[in-house]
Amino acid sequence: MVCDLDGVAADACTIDALARLQLAARRLGLELRLRRVSGELTELIAFAGLGDVLLEPGREAEEREEPLRAEEERELRDPAA
């Protein structure tokens, strides 16, 4: 399923609608593809933490920092030291 977003506002309502559409598509066994997504909307999707859910691979900002994995967690310094 292709969703053309040319001229769509980059706001919370759009993010909510896209997330709901993606959920409905997955429940039906479909794949949602976004086309002509503005840079502003792309950044907002990434900021909302939905980049992996809504954006195609390679579309999300590359500067995004990957979350730490359990084996990469850092220990807090001892405040008494």
Residue frames relative to the residue before (quaternion, step in Angstrom):
aa qw qx qy qz dx dy dz
M 1.0000 0.0000 0.0000 0.0000 0.00 0.00 0.00
V 0.1757 -0.7957 0.5759 0.0663 3.57 -0.80 1.03
C 0.1131 -0.7782 0.6168 0.0344 3.55 -0.96 0.97
D 0.2148 -0.7842 0.5745 0.0939 3.58 -0.51 1.24
L 0.1389 -0.8363 0.5299 0.0234 3.57 -0.56 1.20
D 0.2754 0.7718 -0.5263 0.2270 3.60 1.16 0.48
G 0.8407 0.1515 -0.1408 0.5004 3.56 -0.72 1.08
V 0.4924 0.6483 -0.4395 0.3795 3.61 1.26 0.10
A 0.5108 -0.6698 0.4552 0.2888 3.56 -0.96 0.92
A 0.3571 -0.6993 0.5791 0.2194 3.54 -1.14 0.73
D 0.3760 0.7070 -0.5185 0.2997 3.57 -0.02 1.30
A 0.7296 -0.4438 0.3019 0.4237 3.55 -1.33 0.13
C 0.6135 0.5516 -0.3508 0.4431 3.60 1.06 -0.67
T 0.6455 0.5096 -0.3149 0.4737 3.59 0.99 -0.80
I 0.6436 0.5179 -0.3178 0.4654 3.59 0.94 -0.89
D 0.6529 0.5153 -0.3082 0.4617 3.58 0.93 -0.90
A 0.6725 0.4994 -0.2945 0.4600 3.58 0.88 -0.95
L 0.6670 0.4987 -0.3037 0.4627 3.60 0.95 -0.84
A 0.6409 0.5161 -0.3251 0.4661 3.58 0.99 -0.79
R 0.6635 0.4915 -0.3016 0.4768 3.59 0.98 -0.82
L 0.6388 0.5213 -0.3184 0.4678 3.57 1.02 -0.78
Q 0.6404 0.5167 -0.3155 0.4725 3.57 1.00 -0.83
L 0.6472 0.5189 -0.3157 0.4606 3.59 0.95 -0.86
A 0.6630 0.4980 -0.2988 0.4724 3.59 0.92 -0.91
A 0.6457 0.5221 -0.3203 0.4560 3.58 0.96 -0.86
R 0.6718 0.4943 -0.3031 0.4610 3.60 0.88 -0.88
R 0.6344 0.5314 -0.3326 0.4523 3.57 1.01 -0.74
L 0.7022 0.4303 -0.2505 0.5090 3.57 1.16 -0.59
G 0.5272 -0.6541 0.3925 0.3744 3.56 1.31 0.03
L 0.5191 0.6306 -0.4085 0.4075 3.57 1.23 0.45
E 0.3383 -0.7048 0.5827 0.2218 3.53 -1.33 0.29
L 0.2553 -0.7631 0.5778 0.1368 3.57 -0.85 1.00
R 0.0698 -0.7770 0.6255 0.0121 3.56 -0.89 1.02
L 0.2469 -0.7652 0.5802 0.1297 3.56 -0.86 1.00
R 0.1053 -0.7902 0.6030 0.0298 3.55 -0.94 0.91
R 0.8527 0.1147 -0.1204 0.4952 3.53 -1.25 0.69
V 0.1987 0.7758 -0.5562 0.2220 3.53 0.80 1.13
S 0.4266 -0.7063 0.4985 0.2657 3.60 -0.78 0.97
G 0.6339 -0.5314 0.4049 0.3897 3.55 -1.24 0.43
E 0.6368 0.5364 -0.3196 0.4524 3.55 1.02 -0.83
L 0.6740 0.4745 -0.2941 0.4838 3.59 0.95 -0.86
T 0.6069 0.5504 -0.3460 0.4572 3.59 1.04 -0.74
E 0.6718 0.4919 -0.2904 0.4716 3.58 0.92 -0.91
L 0.6572 0.5072 -0.3104 0.4631 3.58 0.98 -0.80
I 0.6184 0.5273 -0.3357 0.4763 3.60 1.03 -0.77
A 0.6662 0.4903 -0.2973 0.4769 3.60 0.91 -0.90
F 0.6457 0.5253 -0.3129 0.4575 3.59 0.97 -0.86
A 0.6773 0.4848 -0.2814 0.4766 3.58 1.06 -0.77
G 0.5011 -0.6789 0.4091 0.3472 3.58 1.28 -0.10
L 0.5724 0.6087 -0.3639 0.4116 3.57 1.25 0.35
G 0.3205 0.7841 -0.4821 0.2236 3.57 1.22 0.25
D 0.6851 0.4807 -0.2871 0.4660 3.57 0.94 -0.88
V 0.6779 0.4904 -0.2787 0.4715 3.58 1.17 -0.53
L 0.8111 0.3227 -0.1318 0.4697 3.57 0.87 -0.96
L 0.7437 0.4205 -0.2305 0.4658 3.58 1.00 -0.74
E 0.5231 -0.6204 0.4865 0.3237 3.53 -1.15 0.64
P 0.6151 -0.5442 0.3997 0.4072 3.59 -1.11 0.53
G 0.7851 0.2908 -0.2387 0.4920 3.55 -0.97 0.91
R 0.6079 0.5730 -0.3504 0.4234 3.59 1.22 -0.26
E 0.6344 0.5462 -0.3272 0.4383 3.57 1.12 -0.68
A 0.6446 -0.5372 0.3780 0.3913 3.55 -1.18 0.59
E 0.4254 -0.7335 0.4738 0.2378 3.58 -0.79 1.00
E 0.6018 0.5797 -0.3642 0.4114 3.59 1.16 -0.43
R 0.4412 0.7154 -0.4471 0.3059 3.56 1.28 -0.26
E 0.3407 -0.7411 0.5461 0.1911 3.54 -0.91 0.96
E 0.4215 -0.7040 0.5142 0.2496 3.55 -0.85 0.99
P 0.5036 -0.6410 0.4704 0.3380 3.61 -1.00 0.72
L 0.5588 -0.6021 0.4485 0.3522 3.55 -1.16 0.58
R 0.3385 -0.7033 0.5844 0.2220 3.55 -1.09 0.72
A 0.7052 -0.4731 0.3156 0.4234 3.56 -1.23 0.42
E 0.7087 0.4547 -0.2779 0.4623 3.59 0.89 -0.85
E 0.6905 0.4650 -0.2761 0.4803 3.60 1.26 -0.23
E 0.4018 0.7284 -0.4787 0.2809 3.57 1.25 0.01
R 0.3452 -0.7344 0.5505 0.1963 3.52 -1.09 0.73
E 0.4246 -0.6813 0.5286 0.2758 3.56 -1.14 0.60
L 0.4778 -0.6525 0.5076 0.2973 3.53 -1.09 0.74
R 0.5059 -0.6331 0.4872 0.3254 3.55 -1.11 0.66
D 0.5167 -0.6218 0.4854 0.3330 3.53 -1.15 0.63
P 0.3803 -0.7551 0.4787 0.2367 3.64 -0.49 1.14
A 0.6263 0.5539 -0.3414 0.4295 3.62 1.17 -0.46
A 0.6108 0.5909 -0.3457 0.3979 3.57 1.21 -0.42
